Amino acid sequence: MDQILQVAGALLILAAYIASLLRKLDLSSWPYLLLNLAGSSLLAFLAWLGADWGFLLLEGVWAVVTAGTIAAKLGGPDAAPPSHA
């Protein structure tokens, strides 16, 4: 099960990255940030469970930086994520 979750987390990050390279997602867009946060948080958690400290450092910092970017975006003038009606 851990392997499935690891692949899922990696796919979330890779999907955001590839979409940004293809100019489908902007680096400051909600989908890009949320995909990165979900993927990196999942991978950091799994690294913590497995005592994989180098991977935890990488993914943990990735998650913290992304969360900080989201927090800053939430505090900005156009803060609310777009609603999907």
N, C-alpha and C positions, 0 to 999 in steps of 0.2 A: 504493500500500500504506500509506503514511503516513496518508492520509485515513481509511482503514478503521480503523487502530489508534487514531487520534485520536477517532473516533466511538465506538469500543469503550470507551476510557478514560472519555470523558464519560458514556456510558451507565451504566457502573459507579457513578460518583459520583452521577448523577441517580437511579438506582434506589435507592440507599441513602437519599438525601435524600427522595424521594417516599414511600418506605416509612416513614420516620420521621414525615413529615407525616400520613400515614394511620394512624399508631400501630401499624404492623405490625412495626417495628423500633425498639428503644430505642437512643438515641445511644451507650450504653456496651456494646451487645451485640456479640458476636464477628462476626456477619454484617455489621453496619453498619460496624464498624471495618475489617474485611478488604476489603469492597467499596471503601471510601474509600482504603485504602492501595494496593490494586491499581490503581485508576483514577488516582489522583494520581501514583503512581510512574511509570506508563506515560506519562502526559501530561508529566511533568517530564522524563523521558528524551527524549521526542520534541522537546520544546522546546529541550533542550540540543543535540540533533543539528542542529536548525534555527537555532541561535543566536537564539532568540526569548526574550530575557532577561527581559522583564516577565512572560511566561507561565511561564518557568522559576521565577522568584521566587515567584509565586502557587502553583503546583503543588508546587514543592519544599518550601515552608513547610508546605503542606497535608500532604504526605507525612511530613515530619519530626514534625509535631505528632501526627499519627495514629500513627506508629510509637512515639512517646513514650508515648502513651496505652496502646497495646498492651503496651509494656514494663512500664508501671506495673501494668497489669491482670495480667500474667504473674507479677509479684512479689507480688501480693496473696494473701489467704487462700483465695479461690475462684478460683485462678489458671488452672487448666487449661481449655482450651476444651472444650465438651461433645463427647463422643464420639457418633458416629452408628453404632450397632450394628444 
